[in-house]
């Protein structure tokens, strides 16, 4: 039976959101949280962008050290031979890619002024795919940008060409959130049955249907006999109105009527990691989680109505579809109200050693503490906010990796 996999794009699509961004350390921590949740793949960045190269290399080094597995880390590129060559020259150990190109007539006319034909689109994609395989890429997904506004006949032709040249998956991108659950189901099912290749569904929330469309698209791929890779972002953060939210989509897949139990996850998901992952992303992006957000919002398990409160106390299933404990919730959040020693860009070694000692982190000697404090100072400069406990522990445990994450040298 075909399975459902989650492919998170927060570190690619999410960081492209206007007014938002993440430091390289924060992106790395997010990859680690996603790995612990059981997410199949993280689209971890842009291998053709100079300021991303050391971060990408550092994350691949963590994998070589067996400190961030089994998640796949995939780079995102334009589907051009030039981008492929640049990516492998800057990040030689890159193993997984998604190559993207626009396929709709709107984009062909609106972006390229009609100078490009549909045949040109296919030629660019297949040449880039061939180049990626020649460089030793282990998996390559092909992205049809604006697929929901692309004629189905051309999508089939495009996808068949991708399959013939060795693509592992084709990504159906509802780039503008134009689809609805009925149209995306029909389109993806037809593609699955026709090209017989695993599919990705990538949905945006411009009409408020990103999660619903992701579920319907997934059903179309599965009913068509193919594995499906649902694209998500943590807390739904993404361009414009955002992407399908990771936690909400997982819950929809595993809890909704006539879907849960009928369709299977291809890889187990550890939902108890959801709360911590969502909280970290909220803190890192500086975007509060809405109180009514699915699963992780402050009101997701709050009951004020007398009838509801009485009912949920008698049996939680009366008014809760799933338990807060399934999401890793339930522990009180404690805030220091007395003396507090913080790590900052101007902190000293004495305060740093005290702070880390409370986390059961020890140092070889004073020089070791000073070296790691200096890295923490740089991380604070980049983040412009206090580091989390997990970030501080990461820096102290992997100082070499941290140094690479904090290093960016602009070209002269």
Secondary structure, DSSP 8 states (H G I E B T S, - for coil): --EEEEEE-TTTTGGGSTT----HHHHHHHHHHHHHHT-SEEEEE-TT-GGGHHHHHHHHHHHHTTSS-S-EEEEEEESSHHHHHHHHHHSTT--EEEEEEE-SHHHHHHTTTT-S-HHHHHHHHHHHHHHHHHTT-SEEEEEEETGGGS-HHHHHHHHHHHHHTT-SEEEEEETTS---HHHHHHHHHHHHHHH-S-EEEEEB-TTS-HHHHHHHHHHHHHHTT--EEEEEBGGG--STT-B-BHHHHHHHHHHSTTTBTTBEESS---GGGHHHHHHHHHHHHT----TT-TTTSTTTT---SHHHHHHHHH-GGGT-SS-GGGGT--S------S------TT--HHHHHHHHHTTT---SSHHHHHHHHHHHHHHHHHHSS---HHHHHHHHH-HHHHHHHT------
